[in-house]
Amino acid sequence: MLFCTAVPTVRQDVAQRQRHERFNDAQRACGVQVINGHYVPEEIEDHGLPTGRIKWTEKQTDLNVALELIMDGLDDVNDVALLLSADTGQVATAGVFTERLAPRDKTFIGIAPPDRAAPAGYGEFKVKSVALQRLDIERCVMPETLILDGRTIIRPEEYAPPATWLHPDLRPKGKPPKAPNKKAWSKPTS
């Protein structure tokens, strides 16, 4: 399993960078290969004129996703490629995959995040798409601590589920508990 991402640079929010690095380490502890892109500074313009302000823009993640997906198919790493993304830029990946790998009995399945749709362009290439449900994500909540190379990785407080949350396997009949507010972590989505 691959996770393509880009860690914020040192010049950006330090706490955000540390959380992101800890999340990447947690992924690695679960056996996921993390592939990093990078950020580059870009000057912000206003009506085509430079403002002297800089924004940091993520680069390479989409390209890494596409390359890894296609190369894994060509290298026979898998027969089924699952891509969790609602990014319409990945429609081109689906097209190349279908053209080059479907004749080799390879299958591409697009998975849309909760409350999002898979890119409409997938239909042009007869790519099957599946909608991920919130319950699917709740089943994958990482434990509070993990071990990577002898180091203990502790989940950042910002990533912890609410105190009232129960793992779906511990819920009566798999149903979420009644939540006190409408934005509770465990409230199902429509």
N, C-alpha and C positions, 0 to 999 in steps of 0.2 A: 504494500500500500504506500502511496506517495502523497505528500502534502506539499504543494508549492505555495510559497509565501514570500514576503519581503519584510525583514526586521527594520524598524525605524532606525535612522542613523543616530549617532552619538549627539548630533546637534539638535535633535528633536526631543520630545518629552522623554526624560530619562526613566520615569516610572513606567510609562507605556512600553518602552523598549525592554525593561526588565521583565514585565509581565509576559510580553511576547516571547522572549527568550525562554522563560520558564515553561510556557505553553509548548514551545517547540521541543524542549527537553522531555516534557511529559509525553508528547507524541512519540519521540524516540524510545522512551521507556516502554511504550506499548507496541514497539516493533515497526513503527511508521518511519519511512525514509523522508526526511525533510530536505527540500531543495529550495535554496534561497535565491531570490532576485535581489534587487537593491533599490535605493532611493537616489534621486538626483535633484539638485536644486534648480528651480526654474524661476525666472523673474516674472512677477505678476505684472500684467499690462492692464491699462485702463483706456479703452477706446483706441487700442493699438499703440499707446505710448507707455514706456517703462515707468514703473512707480517707485523703483528702488527697493521694493519689498520682495522677499523670496518665499516660495512655497516648495515643499518637498513632494516630489511625485514618484510613486512606485513604478518601477520598470522591471520587465522581464518575467513576471509571474505568469501572465497569460501565455507567453511564448514557451516557458518551461513546461507548463501543463500540456500544450499541444505537442511539443517535441517528445516528451516522455511517453505520452499516450501512443503516438505513432511509432516511436522506436520500440516500445515494449511489444507492440503488435508485430512489427517486422522481425524482432528478435525471438518471437514465440515465447515471451514471458507469460502471456495469458491468451485465452481464447475469447474472453469477454472483458471489455473495458467499461468501467462505470465512471462517469464524470459527474461530480456534484458541482453544478454551476448553473446560474441563470444568465451568464454572460453571453450576449449575442455574438461576441467575437469568436466564440468556440464553434459556431456554425461552420466556419471554414474547416476547422479540425474534423468535424463530423463528415464533411464532404470528402476530404482527403482520405479519411479512414474508410468510408464506404467505397470509394473508388479503388483504393489500393489494397485494403485488407478484407473487406467482405468476400471477395472471390477466394480468399484463403480460409473461409469459414470462421472469420473473426466477427464478433458482434460488439456494437457500440450501443450503450444504454445511457441516455441522459437522465440525471436525477436532479429534480428541481428542489431547492430549499423550501421549508415550510412557508406558506403564504406567497409563494412565487410560482411562476410558470416556467417550464422549460422553453428555451428559445423557439419561436414559431418556425424558424428556418430549418429546424431538425426534420420537419415533415417532408421537406423537399427531398431529403435523402433517406426517407423511410426509417429514420432512427426512432427506436422505441424510447418513450420517456415515462418516467415514474415520478410521482410527487412524494417527497419525503414528508412524513407527518411529525408533529411535535413529539408524539409518543416514541417514535423511532429515535429521536435525538435524546430524549430522557433516558432511554435504555442504555445510552452510551456515555452518560455522565462519568467523567473520570473520578477515581477515588481521591480522597483528600491528600494522600501521600503516595508517591511512587519512588522506585529506586532505579537510578541510571548510573552504571559504572561505579557502584558503591556509594553514590551521593543520594541523599534524600531530597526529593523534589516535593515541595509543599504547594498545593493549589493556591493561587492568589485569592485573597478575600473577595475581590471583585468578581471572581468566576464561581464562587460558591452558590449552590442553590439556596433558596430561602429555608429558614429553620423548619418550616412546616412541610417541606417537600419530602416525599417518600419515593424511593425507587419503584418503578412500575411493578417489579416482581414482588414487592412487599405490600402492594395495595390490594384491598379486597376485590377479587374478580378483576384485577388489573385496572380498575377505574381510578381516576385522580381523586384526591380528597376534596371536599368542599372547601373552596378558597374564600378568604375574607374579602378579597378585592378582585376586580375583573382582570387585572394584569398579573395575576399570580403565575409563577413559573409552571405549575402543573395544570393550569386550565387548558383544556383541549381547544384547538382552533377549528374553525369551520372549514 
